[in-house]
Amino acid sequence: MPSEIKEKLVTDLIEELKISKHVLVTEYQGMTAGEFDELRAVLRPLGSKYKVVKNRLAKIAFEKAGHADLKIFMKGPSAIAYQGNDGASLAKILFKFSEQHTNLKVRAGRIENVTTDAKGLKTISNLPSREVLIAILLSRMQGPLQTLMATLNAPLSSLHRALGVLAKKKESTAA
């Protein structure tokens, strides 16, 4: 029979996972308590959480929260990082931290309802930030509009130049 503490832990985890669009599973074997604190401090400004949960309890929570496809990655010492806003930033922070602390390994994750392995998450983490991507999109959309405006203004500019030349010619002949 499950204890009340475990039931409460699973219930709380289910509620947090239901509102999280981004969930990443990591391996943490050999990490110290100080490293955990450091990682959590880095994730806190992003609004992310990092928890070590028993695999059996995490699998139950994943099943009930709609992240059932992550259950297969819960083997050995596992921890989960999750949040609701920016999955690419979460992956970027975890991979950057894992480069400095070799005991942390990203196994897999679910970002925007797409589950992928560590390789896919690494690709996502290498993407530019959301703001940079929006700026690139807007500049690419603006380019054709500028070309169109230049094309539409070309006949008027030519007419203006021709009239200017004619006006100067008439002034020089009149003088």
Secondary structure by P-SEA (a helix, b strand, c coil): cccaaaaaaaaaaaaaaaaccbbbbbbbccccaaaaaaaaaaaccccbbbbbccaaaaaaaaaaacccccccccccbbbbbbbcccaaaaaaaaaaaaaacccccccccccccccccaaaaaaaaacccaaaaaaaaaaaaaaaaaaaaaaaaaaaaaaaaaaaaaaaaaaaaac
